[in-house]
């Protein structure tokens, strides 16, 4: 749905609330948020928007995107902390603290911008022209960081980059896998009926024609990601506590596959709209970026100033980064098969119902997804969407002092990418009165879309809530000076 998604993204990116009337604003410590001191989006919002634009034109997958957002906003936070009387940075503590006379909004904005620029160029070097252009719009010259504020921002950010270059992500080597992972199953050609599968309960690469018209077989995305250093320090421990998925051959395994066949065969237009709205596949801001768009809406709703936004995005993006680390640890540990392969294997040779009112051979079943991206290239259990979204919702609830969200999106008639011109038959409005409802809908969307099983969704949500809680406490400890 490019037109609808683009319009919504633009509205949120500039801080326009596609929402019900604003609720009383609550700051990080429960007090009412202060009104913005200057008109228009502050530099935190401007840099978030610039990074999301780079994400949409880049090729990084969801957990890598989550890390990129966290790095930029951590650099922004650490630069800002130097101009606060209490807050400490994540890498250099209070050693960069500037004298009280220098703690102006202008100096904060300049330090943040030089920090964010350095991080953004490091993460998306091909997008440097856009980042340089934003610096020029803001009145800064990235080639001349001579002022104390510029130097402070760059020093704070360089310490973050030095840490993250050695965090286990392998960024400097193109994020290449460091574990030697190899799938146990040979690739399955999506256009052909499935005839055999070595281990039906394990992950299988898919071969299909992508948006560019190329025949591709994407490898497992970042199987080493569970080894990345987490912000909260507990992501891997929380991942290791997650229950195991249902084993292949069990009654529960067969039941979860039957449930997906049943759900996708009976999808309503509203459920189809939910599946597509939350898909966040290639050329989108991905699930982590989706919640950064929601945060921009919260900023506009609650009339945030720079100080509120730097803390909100710092806590939000780091929680989502940790959600990616934790969920990928679980995915790698269990290497579980996706519905597209397990259903084909279980139902090959049988006639089964599917979306669109059709009856098909189970060996040809496909989820309710665009044919050019039928299923993401990594294991099913647990759902990344569910983990990312639950972690984000947990932080936004805590930052705003309540669960109220009040957002909505209109899915235009006939805008489906799966059934273009046909679905939905009429406009569909998706509403999220609370952050929790938005997160839950993101999770169930993957079941409607035939991407995840119920347990992968529900366990992902529980993991996300735990990760979000840990990251929130860690973030708050930094701006209260306890970090």
Protein Blocks (a to p, Z undefined) as FASTA:
>chain_A
ZZlmmmmmmmmmnopacdddddddddfkopacdddfbgcjdfklmmmmmmmmmmmmmmbd
fklmmmmmmmmmmmmmmmmmmmcckbccfklommlpccfklmcfklmmmmmmmmmmmmmm
mmmmmlmmmmmmmmmmnopafklcfbfklmmmmmmmmmmmmmmmmnonommnoopafklp
acfbdcddfkbccfbdfblmbccddddddfkopacddddehkllmmpccfkopmmmmmmm
pccdddehiaklmmmmmmmmmmmmmccfklmmmmmmmnopghiabjklmmmmmmmmmmmm
nopafklmmmmmmmmmmmmmmmmmmmmmmmmmnopacfklmmmmmmgoiacddehhiacd
fklgccdddfklmbacbdfbdcfklmmmmmmmmmmmmmnopablopacdddehiafklgh
kacfbdcddddfbfklmmmmmmmmmmmnopacfklmmmmmmmmmmmmmmmmmmmmmmmno
pZZ
